[in-house]
Structures are given as C-alpha cells and as structure tokens.
Amino acid sequence: MSVGTSLQSIRSAAGLSVAQLATKSRIPASVIADLERDDFSTCGGAAYARGHIRTISRICGADTEAILAQFESQTIPLSKSIRDLLNDTNVTRPKP
C-alpha cells in the first residue's frame, strides 16, 4: 500500500471528505488530493510533505509514525549501499 492510499484510507475511515479534511487541517484540498495520488510535488518539498502527512494522520486518528516511515521508505532512496553506510559509521571496520 502506498502513502497516498494509506492517507485516503485513514481519511475515509475517519468519515471525512477531502473538503472537510482541508477545513480541519488548513491544508488546501488540492494538496490533499495530490498527496492521496502520491504526488508530493505540490507540497513544497519533503519537509512540508512530512508536516502535511503528520497533520492529516493526527486529525484522522492514525499512527503518524507508521505513515511517516512509509513515506520515507517510498520517497527517499538510499544514495549509498548498506555496506558503504556501515563503513561510514565504523560498524564494519576492524578495531585497532
């Protein structure tokens, strides 16, 4: 399930329309609709998208951290391999 699908599901489960959620959250209805389509480009960046997702989740009574983790895994690819990340943090380097 994508972030957008999750957002749409929690909104529906809360019994809110996009317009009602927009009024409660002060997030434009067009941005909410875009988020539900997994289009995060109208948010103004990842930080704003996270804020909108957090706000929507709280209003709808959903697990905010789970949806934010889903957003992170869906939208922010790793730029380095796991091995390189471990090397950078000295996890895989031998001790002197």
C-alpha positions in Angstrom: 0.0 0.0 0.0 1.4 3.4 -0.9 1.4 6.5 1.3 -1.3 8.1 -0.8 -3.5 5.0 -0.5 -2.9 5.0 3.3 -3.8 8.6 3.6 -7.0 8.1 1.6 -7.9 5.1 3.7 -7.4 6.9 7.0 -9.4 9.9 5.8 -12.3 7.6 4.7 -12.1 5.7 8.0 -12.4 8.9 9.9 -15.5 9.7 7.8 -14.1 12.9 6.3 -14.3 14.2 2.7 -11.3 15.9 1.2 -13.0 19.3 1.7 -13.8 18.6 5.4 -10.2 17.5 6.0 -8.9 20.6 4.2 -11.0 22.8 6.5 -9.9 21.0 9.7 -6.2 20.9 8.6 -5.9 24.2 6.8 -4.2 22.2 4.0 -5.6 23.1 0.6 -7.9 20.4 -0.8 -5.8 20.2 -4.0 -2.7 19.4 -1.9 -4.6 16.7 0.0 -5.9 15.2 -3.3 -2.3 15.2 -4.7 -0.9 13.5 -1.6 -3.6 10.8 -1.9 -2.3 10.3 -5.5 1.3 10.0 -4.2 2.1 13.3 -5.9 4.3 15.2 -3.3 5.5 17.9 -5.7 2.8 20.4 -4.7 3.8 20.3 -1.1 6.9 22.5 -1.4 9.4 19.8 -0.5 9.8 16.7 1.7 9.7 18.7 4.9 6.3 20.2 4.1 5.1 16.8 2.9 6.0 15.3 6.2 4.2 18.1 8.0 1.1 17.6 6.0 1.2 13.8 6.5 1.7 14.3 10.2 -1.3 16.8 10.4 -3.6 14.5 8.4 -2.7 11.5 10.4 -3.3 13.2 13.7 -6.7 14.6 12.6 -7.8 11.2 11.3 -6.5 9.4 14.5 -4.0 7.3 12.6 -0.5 6.1 13.5 1.6 9.1 12.5 5.0 7.4 12.8 4.0 4.4 10.7 2.8 6.6 7.8 5.8 8.8 8.0 8.1 5.7 7.9 6.2 4.6 4.9 6.7 8.0 3.3 10.4 7.8 4.0 10.8 4.4 2.5 8.7 5.2 -0.5 10.3 8.6 -1.4 13.8 8.7 -0.2 16.1 6.2 -1.8 19.4 5.3 -0.3 22.2 7.0 -2.1 24.8 4.6 -0.8 24.9 0.9 -0.4 24.3 -0.6 3.1 28.0 -1.7 3.2 29.2 1.9 2.5 26.8 3.3 5.2 28.1 0.8 7.7 31.7 1.7 6.8 31.0 5.3 7.2 29.8 4.7 10.7 32.7 2.4 11.6 30.4 -0.6 12.2 32.3 -2.9 9.8 35.8 -1.6 10.3 38.2 -3.7 12.4 39.1 -2.3 15.8 42.7 -1.2 16.2 
